[in-house]
Amino acid sequence: MVLQGVFKGDTKARVTLCLSSDQGHTWRHYATVAVFPPTDPNPELPGQYLSSCEPSITLLPNGQMLAMLRTQYSHYPGEYRPIHVSWSDDMGKTWTKPVATNPHLMNICPELAALDNGVLACQYGRPGFHVVFSL
């Protein structure tokens, strides 16, 4: 399961993976996907910096895992920070440093799906509804 939250001593949210071996009755920390700095790493971008939240993760057909993360606190029209992505090549134990999507995708509630044909779909939005595909 992917979640967002803070550990003791954190000043901003992080995205983590947790595992359950008893069908979801108990959970243990497995890995941290992303920890953004407490201060905005890209102050030139529009929008209010949050850190990382609203994570979505999927397993790709090549065995990589892909995470997409929101990094913006509020969602004022025309003031969107880009969604950030991070990859794992070892089933989620370690992750790359998150980078902004290019082109910048609006930063609200990304949801990933790896389709049977190998295409990756991501829906995101608010306001509006958007879907992008990647080969």
ABEGO torsion letter per residue (X at the ends): XBBBEBBBGBABBBBBBBBBAAGGABBBBABBABBBBABBABAABBEBBAEBBGBBBBBBAAGBBBBBBBABABBBBGBBBBBBBBBBAAGGABBBBBBBBOBBBBBBGBBBBBBAAGBBBBBBEOBEBBBBBBX
